[in-house]
């Protein structure tokens, strides 16, 4: 089964697009920047309809526009031309009002179709997967808990002025238990030791956790939720990513050999394990894409 993916607002049938937009090949080595988080979660910073991102590859803009998480990312990246991950682009765009993050995604779809001639569709395919299941029936690990509604759960990250006055939590702030203060998205967190990775989220489904972590696991397969757990959850996971080869000379943070592997961390911290199966995965197929010229 296939279907095209377009930039239309839900239910309205109206094509959303920025009023003005600038796309330029980045010619500097400045750090990557965006004026709000571009991940697949709901974490957002109000911006008055202004989108700004610098030194980002096309792949990042596609991931943002189509809300792509780890499972689709693994199948999409090999289809893109080399320049889509090697070249960097600066994008500034404006729209009227104060659009939501999902509205921004739809407007980015229109921009990618216009400037990069991007055309894609999705298909459901049966492929080898890793099923995420409970290690012990009915029992979760110490770093996975059912989300409750008895504490604030904002999805809005602070603007610069709000950061200065500490009116809303920053992405690095935590609540009791060490879980992220912000809700609705996977957030990188400072690890307990150098050479490890740490991530967490609040008020997300197990399916979101599995899909989001599949790309960072290093296991090379889509991950699907088969825990049978319903509702939303809070979690933290810390692990050492296994190197594909020896660390390059001068590597700043070699992997911590004392840290748990991804699968060990799943078992010990979340009470989950992975089983090899075949299952249906929604994949994005790239029909066409072109390198843009500057404005």
C-alpha positions as MATLAB code, in Angstrom:
seq = 'XXXXXXXXXXXXXXXXXXXXXXXXXXXXXXXXXXXXXXXXXXXXXXXXXXXXXXXXXXXXXXXXXXXXXXXXXXXXXXXXXXXXXXXXXXXXXXXXXXXXXXXXXXXXXXXXXXXXXXXXXXXXXXXXXXXXXXXXXXXXXXXXXXXXXXXXXXXXXXXXXXXXXXXXXXXXXXXXXXXXXXXXXXXXXXXXXXXXXXXXXXXXXXXXXXXXXXXXXXXXXXXXXXXXXXXXXXXXXXXXXXXXXXXXXXXXXXXXXXXXXXXXXXXXXXXXXXXXXXXXXXXXXXXXXXXXXXX';
ca = [
       0.000    0.000    0.000;
       1.375    3.404   -0.968;
       0.251    6.965   -0.467;
       1.796   10.357   -1.274;
       2.868   12.667    1.517;
       1.936   16.305    1.084;
       1.968   19.502    3.119;
      -1.733   19.918    3.823;
      -3.324   20.971    7.076;
      -5.306   18.262    8.814;
      -8.953   18.219    7.807;
      -8.874   21.521    5.946;
      -7.376   20.406    2.634;
      -5.485   23.696    2.558;
      -1.865   23.744    1.418;
       0.273   25.402    4.088;
       3.320   27.372    2.969;
       5.626   30.064    4.307;
       4.928   33.584    3.062;
       8.623   34.177    2.324;
      11.599   31.826    2.540;
      15.349   31.913    1.933;
      17.438   28.781    1.257;
      21.201   29.173    1.025;
      24.126   26.788    0.900;
      25.976   27.246    4.183;
      29.563   28.364    3.625;
      30.690   28.663    7.233;
      31.646   26.249    9.973;
      29.389   27.763   12.607;
      27.624   25.286   14.933;
      24.295   23.892   13.838;
      21.399   25.957   15.174;
      17.618   26.089   14.995;
      15.297   28.460   16.824;
      13.174   25.566   18.088;
      13.736   21.790   18.464;
      13.391   19.952   15.142;
      12.847   16.492   16.625;
       9.735   14.339   16.116;
       8.282   15.157   19.539;
       6.015   18.006   20.620;
       8.675   20.160   22.346;
       8.414   23.624   20.802;
       9.399   27.272   21.304;
       6.876   29.952   20.259;
       8.469   32.008   17.494;
       5.826   34.249   15.944;
       5.914   32.328   12.662;
       9.677   32.710   12.156;
      11.710   29.628   11.232;
      15.497   29.797   11.331;
      18.029   26.990   11.031;
      21.692   27.174   10.056;
      24.284   24.671    8.863;
      21.816   21.764    8.672;
      21.795   19.015    6.007;
      18.735   18.433    3.872;
      18.179   15.150    5.736;
      17.520   17.041    8.982;
      14.896   19.259    7.330;
      13.199   16.177    5.834;
      13.184   14.455    9.226;
      11.552   17.525   10.750;
       8.984   18.029    7.989;
       7.782   14.426    8.021;
       8.166   13.761   11.768;
      10.603   10.972   11.018;
      11.878    8.834   13.875;
      14.393    6.004   13.912;
      12.493    3.312   12.003;
      11.805    5.434    8.926;
      15.206    7.119    9.219;
      16.995    3.815    8.689;
      15.235    3.173    5.375;
      15.261    6.793    4.169;
      18.940    7.705    4.566;
      20.316    5.169    2.024;
      17.945    6.581   -0.628;
      19.169   10.154   -0.364;
      22.032   11.407   -2.551;
      25.364   11.990   -0.808;
      24.977   15.777   -0.871;
      21.747   15.510    1.184;
      23.824   14.615    4.237;
      27.161   16.238    3.284;
      26.051   19.734    2.185;
      24.677   22.157    4.747;
      21.891   24.679    4.216;
      20.688   27.817    6.004;
      16.926   28.336    5.915;
      14.986   31.374    7.094;
      11.236   31.556    6.535;
       8.263   33.504    7.827;
       4.548   32.879    8.139;
       1.711   34.929    9.560;
       0.388   34.413   13.062;
       1.881   31.972   15.544;
       1.744   28.554   13.823;
       2.070   25.344   15.791;
       4.983   22.937   15.384;
       2.869   20.653   13.181;
       1.897   23.659   11.024;
       5.609   24.436   10.680;
       6.194   20.857    9.559;
       3.573   21.174    6.828;
       5.018   24.482    5.639;
       8.483   22.878    5.535;
       7.057   20.097    3.338;
       5.873   22.733    0.875;
       9.257   24.487    0.969;
      11.149   21.225    0.326;
       8.882   20.415   -2.606;
       9.402   23.909   -4.052;
      13.140   24.438   -3.514;
      14.489   20.861   -3.479;
      11.815   19.344   -5.782;
      11.347   16.692   -3.120;
       8.681   14.116   -3.913;
       8.144   11.132   -1.611;
       5.509    8.586   -0.701;
       5.103    5.967    1.999;
       4.719    2.200    1.806;
       4.128   -0.544    4.360;
       6.665   -3.374    4.051;
       7.297   -6.633    5.912;
      10.921   -6.525    7.061;
      13.129   -8.009    9.812;
      12.428   -6.080   13.019;
      13.255   -6.106   16.711;
      10.142   -6.487   18.857;
      10.265   -4.703   22.207;
       8.673   -6.921   24.868;
       8.532   -7.075   28.677;
      11.328   -9.024   30.321;
       8.878  -10.248   32.974;
       5.096  -10.165   32.436;
       3.468   -7.195   34.164;
       6.741   -5.788   35.535;
       8.579   -2.662   34.358;
      12.134   -1.652   35.211;
      13.140    1.075   37.689;
      13.624    3.745   34.988;
      10.258    3.214   33.268;
       7.030    4.353   34.886;
       3.439    4.996   33.877;
       2.881    8.721   33.360;
       0.452   10.411   35.725;
      -1.293   13.753   35.385;
      -0.486   15.024   38.876;
       2.486   17.202   37.896;
       3.110   19.929   35.278;
       3.972   18.513   31.884;
       4.851   21.361   29.478;
       5.803   20.791   25.849;
       6.847   24.429   25.380;
      10.564   25.045   25.714;
      11.416   28.588   26.848;
      12.165   31.439   24.496;
      15.359   33.417   25.130;
      13.521   35.972   27.273;
      11.804   33.206   29.245;
      15.145   31.446   29.774;
      16.484   34.653   31.303;
      13.570   34.882   33.724;
      13.257   31.089   34.252;
       9.517   31.195   33.524;
       9.424   27.783   31.826;
      11.682   24.713   32.166;
      14.686   24.266   29.902;
      15.348   20.977   28.074;
      18.053   20.113   30.646;
      15.865   20.580   33.723;
      14.510   17.475   35.446;
      11.737   16.509   37.839;
      11.692   13.984   40.690;
      13.340   10.745   39.618;
      15.623   12.507   37.137;
      13.081   12.474   34.307;
      13.005   15.446   31.878;
      10.869   18.402   32.938;
       9.604   18.860   29.381;
       7.126   16.359   27.955;
       6.262   14.882   24.586;
       9.688   14.353   23.018;
      12.920   12.391   23.321;
      15.573   14.575   24.958;
      19.311   14.031   25.231;
      20.484   14.312   28.833;
      23.892   14.597   30.500;
      25.190   11.051   31.170;
      26.475    9.911   34.541;
      29.926    9.156   33.077;
      31.897   10.288   30.001;
      31.562    8.054   26.952;
      27.951    7.107   27.580;
      24.618    8.180   26.046;
      21.588    9.181   28.079;
      18.088    9.996   26.860;
      14.695   10.399   28.417;
      11.111   11.444   27.811;
       7.834   11.990   29.644;
       4.261   11.378   28.575;
       5.134    9.297   25.491;
       3.935    5.896   24.302;
       6.113    2.782   24.277;
       5.758    2.830   20.469;
       7.302    6.318   20.426;
      10.147    5.130   22.669;
      10.880    2.113   20.456;
      10.741    4.091   17.226;
      12.839    6.975   18.578;
      15.565    4.761   20.039;
      15.929    2.432   17.054;
      18.334    4.741   15.200;
      20.573    5.313   18.233;
      20.658    1.672   19.325;
      23.259    0.718   16.711;
      21.389   -2.548   16.080;
      20.406   -1.733   12.489;
      16.770   -2.851   12.546;
      13.437   -1.113   13.120;
      12.065   -1.523   16.644;
       8.357   -2.167   17.226;
       6.384   -2.076   20.461;
       4.944   -5.462   21.408;
       4.890   -4.942   25.179;
       1.116   -4.743   25.409;
       1.519   -1.667   27.630;
      -1.083    1.044   26.997;
      -1.130    4.709   27.919;
       1.889    6.975   28.180;
       5.130    6.634   30.119;
       8.159    8.422   31.531;
      11.613    6.879   31.072;
      15.368    7.417   31.246;
      17.915    5.188   29.526;
      21.703    5.316   29.735;
      24.025    3.076   27.751;
      27.355    2.863   25.984;
      27.071    2.750   22.234;
      29.137   -0.093   20.868;
      31.822    1.144   18.434;
      31.843   -0.233   14.907;
      35.652   -0.207   14.988;
      38.550    1.265   16.949;
      38.148    4.864   18.093;
      39.877    7.344   15.743;
      43.091    8.958   17.010;
      42.357   11.945   19.205;
      38.748   10.964   19.884;
      37.501   13.211   22.681;
      35.064   10.752   24.245;
      35.810    7.082   23.544;
      32.990    4.721   24.591;
      32.974    3.899   28.296;
      33.871    0.168   28.502;
      32.257   -0.103   31.947;
      28.845    1.078   30.754;
      25.975   -1.212   29.748;
      25.259   -2.031   26.126;
      21.949   -0.840   24.692;
      20.319   -4.235   25.215;
      21.718   -4.554   28.745;
      20.361   -1.101   29.573;
      16.918   -2.036   28.237;
      16.818   -5.089   30.476;
      18.286   -3.563   33.647;
      16.770   -0.075   33.510;
      13.463   -0.469   31.644;
      12.645   -4.147   32.201;
      12.405   -4.711   28.430;
      14.100   -6.976   25.917;
      14.321   -7.354   22.145;
      13.186  -10.333   20.046;
      13.994  -10.826   16.350;
      10.875  -11.093   14.202;
       9.391   -9.952   10.908;
       6.802   -7.229   11.003;
       5.110   -4.373    9.118;
       7.054   -1.108    8.969;
       5.963    2.150    7.371;
       8.803    3.318    5.118;
       9.269    6.523    3.138;
      10.303    6.165   -0.497;
      12.102    9.044   -2.226;
      10.744    9.559   -5.756;
      12.758   12.686   -6.644;
      15.052   15.310   -5.108;
      17.299   18.023   -6.568;
      20.111   20.165   -5.236;
      18.751   23.730   -4.964;
      20.366   26.858   -6.264;
      20.752   29.846   -3.923;
      17.956   32.441   -3.956;
];
